[in-house]
Amino acid sequence: MEKQMKFKTSINCGGCVAKVTPLLNAAEGIENWKVDTDNPDKVLTVTTSLPEDAVMETVKKAGFKIEPLQ
């Protein structure tokens, strides 16, 4: 079942978004995602059937910090 998750990240500009895009787009189970770079927490919102840690691992592979938002 798909759910929406929100994460605080270090993805803070268009170049960062471009760097993480191929990994998130290729991840099986991620329906869609977006990063609010205007938000101070650089919030990544993901609609996915993946567990939270799998999403976090994908973003870490791109070289960014990520933690769940409560």
SULWOWO-V261127 format. One record per residue. RES is the residue in one small letter. PHI is phi as a letter, one per 40 degrees, with the letter a starting at -180 (* if undefined). OMEGA is omega as a letter, one per 20 degrees, with the letter a starting at -180 (none if undefined). D_CENTER is the distance of its C-alpha to the mean C-alpha in Angstrom with 2 decimals. Layout:
RES	PHI	OMEGA	D_CENTER
RES	PHI	OMEGA	D_CENTER
This chain:
m	*	a	18.18
e	c	r	14.97
k	a	r	13.46
q	c	r	11.02
m	b	r	8.85
k	b	a	7.89
f	b	r	6.73
k	c	a	8.63
t	b	r	7.55
s	b	r	9.99
i	c	a	8.57
n	b	r	11.84
c	a	r	13.46
g	d	r	13.84
g	c	r	14.47
c	c	r	11.24
v	c	r	9.42
a	c	a	12.10
k	c	a	11.55
v	c	a	8.01
t	d	a	9.05
p	c	a	11.52
l	c	a	9.62
l	c	r	7.05
n	c	a	10.27
a	c	a	12.38
a	c	r	10.80
e	c	r	13.49
g	h	r	12.75
i	c	a	9.66
e	c	r	11.68
n	a	a	9.67
w	a	r	6.65
k	a	r	7.22
v	b	r	7.04
d	c	a	10.32
t	c	r	11.75
d	c	r	15.01
n	c	r	14.03
p	d	r	15.22
d	c	r	12.27
k	f	a	9.79
v	c	r	8.04
l	c	r	4.60
t	b	a	6.31
v	b	r	6.09
t	b	a	9.65
t	a	r	10.44
s	b	a	13.43
l	c	r	11.84
p	c	a	12.38
e	d	a	10.03
d	c	r	11.01
a	c	r	10.28
v	c	a	6.51
m	c	a	7.00
e	c	r	9.52
t	c	a	7.82
v	c	r	5.83
k	c	r	9.29
k	c	r	11.14
a	c	r	10.17
g	g	a	11.73
f	b	r	9.43
k	c	r	9.94
i	a	r	7.75
e	a	a	9.67
p	c	r	9.99
l	c	r	11.56
q	c	none	14.91
